[in-house]
């Protein structure tokens, strides 16, 4: 019933977008892009999609939508020659009657439908969208042309996605913790297996390689109570959170793997990933800035591509340094009963993924929308958390980064160096895109 209600709300907005008082090929509102990414997010929550993989889904889906825009708006150029190995996208020359913006949405949906585990559920969404627009005046030729145009573009993007080597990860041996002192080990209550240990082997979009912005090594592990590591660990242990810091930690939690103890049972709590949170922010910002469909598609694609590269760079370091989480170290060397405020996610500690990704997203969104772009972040309201107001994307990214310290799941160097790496990734993505975008 809840899914049907959500679908009704989405289609209600789309009915307005398909107002027959406008010519069928008129540009749709930019907000429709956010409706599609929101639907993708719903499926990611349902599927418990891990954070790096969520970035991959968003990147290819938004690239499909953007390439439709680039083929139909001379102000925007294809990503061919801009992103690594990106192909020359062929225009379906035999299709004359179609809506470019509607085709862009359909290309996103068709790409996500093929890539996401529960993507088949997007088929019903797409059918209902087509039927609604037909009932409100879109001609059969325009609807059919838009579908076929989207299919032609999506097929080419899916081929590009298939070649990124993600499908080869299953051929690698099962990752096992090293067992060495100071290395990562699964944490309670779920003791989940490590997430995407080979994510650094897939093709990047803008980065030269996963290690292009290889960070400085982490503070070295040591059992010596006078060592820099032990002192850093004590800072985590002794931290007493204010109520505001607890709110901040909870707001940016974004842990798809969390478990809650309910008596004798562990109950899964489904949440959005960090990347999905930032894609939600992107939609909020585009709507507030009142950008047109084409620019919103560009911004959303840039944010998605940057997110993906940020995850690849961060994950490259995580499994290289393989550092122990505060929860494991503090329990072993200080207090066996200590628990962090947030649940520890299942992968090594250094770098902080939130710090890397948030810094990269802030750089990209600032490039397109300005340094002092104030907005209200309502993304987490659906999970019972109050909206938070920010004066800039950078301020939001800084709060997201420090939230991981408040949560007790990262040491401070992982946060600070993570922000540095994310900033470099964001600047590099912007540099690569500058020559191809208005």
C-alpha positions, 0 to 999 in steps of 0.5 A: 500500500505504501509503494502504491501511495508513493507511486501516486504522489510521483505520478501526480507530479508527472501529470502536471509535467505532461500538461497537454496545454504545452506542445508534447516536445516542450521541455519538462521541469527539472524536478522530474529528474529528481523524481527519477533519482528518488525512485532509484533511491527507493529501490536502493533502500529496498535492495540494501545497495552498498554505497559505492555501488549506489554511486555506480547506478546513479552515474550510468543512469544520469549519463544516459539522461545527459547524453540525450540532452547533449544530442538535442541541445547545442549548448551541451556536449557529449562526454565522448573524449571527456570521460575515460573510454566514453564512446561516441553516442550514435543518434537514432536518426530514424526517430523524428517525433519525440520529446528530448526531455521525456526521452532523457527521463526514460533513458535514465529509467531504462538504464536503472531498470537493467542495472539495479537488482530490483530494477524490474519494478521501474517498469511499472513506474515507466508504464504508468508514466507513459499512460498518464502522459497519453491520457493528457494529450501526448500523441502516440507517435511522440510517446513511441518515439521517445521510448525508442529514442531512450532505448537506443541511448540506454543500450549504448550506455549499458554497453559502456557500463558493462566494460567498466570491469565491475562484472569481473569482481566476482572472479576475485578470491573472497576477501578475508581479514588479514588478522594482523594487529591494527588491521580491520576486522568485522564489527558487531552486531552484524559482523558483515563481510567487507563491502566492495574490497575490489572496487578500485579495480573498476574503470574510473570516469574522470580520474586517471586511476584509482590512486591518482590522489593517493593520500598520505599514510594514516597515523601508524597503529601502535599499542604504545600508550604514548604513541600518536595512534593511542592518543588519537584513539583516546580522543574518540573514547573520551568524546562526550557528545552534546545533543546537537552533535548527536543530531548531526551524527544521526542526520548524516548516518546514511548506513544501509547496513544498520541493525537494531537489537530488539530483544533477542533479534537483530532488526535491519534498519534500511537507510539511504547511502551517502551518495543518495543523500547528496543526489537528493541535495542536488535535486533540492538545489536545482529546484531552488536555483530554478535551473532548466531541465538541461542544466539540471541534467548536467549538474546531476550527471556531474555530481553522480560521476564525481561521486563514483570517482570519489568512492573508487579513490576512497575504497582504493585507500581503505583496503590498502591501509586496512586500518582498525576501526575505533570500536575494535581498537577501543574495546581491545585496548581500553574498554571492552564495553565501549560502543560508538554512537553510530553503528560501525559500517563493514569496511576498513576505517581510513579514509572516511568515505563520507568525508571524501564523497561529501567534499567532492560533491560540495566542490562540484555543486559549488562550481555550478551553483555558487559558493554561498548557496543556502538551502534546507536539506530535507532529504532525511525527513522520510526517515524521521529526521528534521531538516537542517539548514546550510549556508553553502555546500561546503558547510554541509560537507564539513558537517557530514565529515565531522559527523563520522567523528561524532558517531565514533566510527572514524579517527580524526586523521581519516576525516581530515585527509578524507576531506583533502582527497575529496576536494582534489577529486571534485576539482579534477572532475570539474576540470575535466568537464569544463571543456565540454559544458557551458 
